Amino acid sequence: MIIDSLRQEHRNIEKLLLVLERELSVFDRGERPDYQVIHAFIAYFLVYPHSYHHPQEDMIFEKLRTRMAFGFSSSLCCTASSTCSCSHLGMRRSVPVVH
């Protein structure tokens, strides 16, 4: 399911950012970081989210927008709160969040 895939990608991105943070902490110690690792991170974040991940999210948001426009409630939302007004999607109703 696309939602499960996106959630896993979010967890993976969080792990990648932790690795990048550790790699960058090398600067604080006055040591030389692994520039190949940093380059790989930059290349990944320049391409993958925009080309693959965000279009999938956009598709889900559009489906949610359509459901809300026709008055259907949805159990899908994009925030970690208990409800979301989805104001960033141009919606006025609150929808329950599924974790």
C-alpha positions in Angstrom: 0.0 0.0 0.0 1.3 3.4 -0.9 0.8 4.8 2.6 2.9 2.1 4.1 5.6 2.7 1.6 5.6 6.5 2.3 5.7 5.9 6.1 8.7 3.5 5.6 10.4 6.1 3.4 9.9 8.7 6.1 11.5 6.4 8.7 14.4 5.8 6.2 14.9 9.5 5.6 15.0 10.1 9.4 17.7 7.4 9.7 19.7 9.0 6.8 19.5 12.4 8.4 20.9 10.9 11.7 23.8 9.4 9.8 24.4 12.7 8.0 24.3 14.5 11.3 26.9 12.1 12.7 29.1 12.6 9.7 28.9 16.4 10.0 29.8 16.2 13.7 33.2 15.2 12.4 33.7 18.9 11.5 33.1 19.8 15.2 36.0 17.6 16.2 38.3 19.1 13.6 38.5 15.9 11.6 37.9 15.2 8.0 34.4 13.8 7.1 33.8 11.2 4.5 33.0 13.5 1.5 31.8 10.6 -0.6 29.1 9.9 2.0 28.2 13.6 2.1 28.1 13.8 -1.7 25.8 10.7 -1.8 23.4 12.4 0.7 23.3 15.5 -1.4 22.7 13.6 -4.6 20.0 11.6 -2.9 18.1 14.6 -1.5 18.4 16.5 -4.7 16.7 13.8 -6.7 14.7 11.3 -4.8 12.2 13.3 -2.8 11.3 15.6 -5.6 11.2 13.0 -8.3 9.6 10.0 -6.5 8.5 10.6 -2.9 6.7 14.0 -3.2 4.7 13.0 -6.3 3.3 10.1 -4.4 2.4 12.3 -1.5 0.8 14.8 -3.9 -1.3 12.1 -5.3 -2.6 11.2 -1.8 -3.3 14.8 -0.9 -5.2 15.3 -4.2 -7.3 12.3 -3.4 -8.0 13.7 0.1 -8.8 17.1 -1.4 -11.3 15.5 -3.8 -12.9 13.5 -1.0 -13.3 16.6 1.1 -14.7 18.6 -1.8 -17.4 16.0 -2.3 -18.2 15.9 1.4 -16.7 12.5 2.1 -14.8 12.1 5.4 -11.4 10.5 5.3 -9.4 8.7 7.9 -6.2 9.8 6.2 -4.2 12.9 7.2 -0.7 14.0 7.0 0.1 15.2 10.5 0.9 13.6 13.8 -1.9 15.5 15.7 -5.2 13.8 16.6 -7.0 15.9 14.0 -5.9 18.0 11.0 -7.8 20.9 9.5 -5.7 20.3 6.4 -5.6 24.1 5.9 -2.5 23.6 3.8 -4.6 21.6 1.4 -7.3 24.2 1.2 -9.7 22.2 3.4 -11.9 23.5 6.2 -13.0 20.3 8.0 -11.0 18.4 10.5 -10.3 14.7 9.7 -9.2 12.0 12.1 -5.6 11.0 11.9 -4.6 7.3 11.6 -1.2 6.4 13.0 
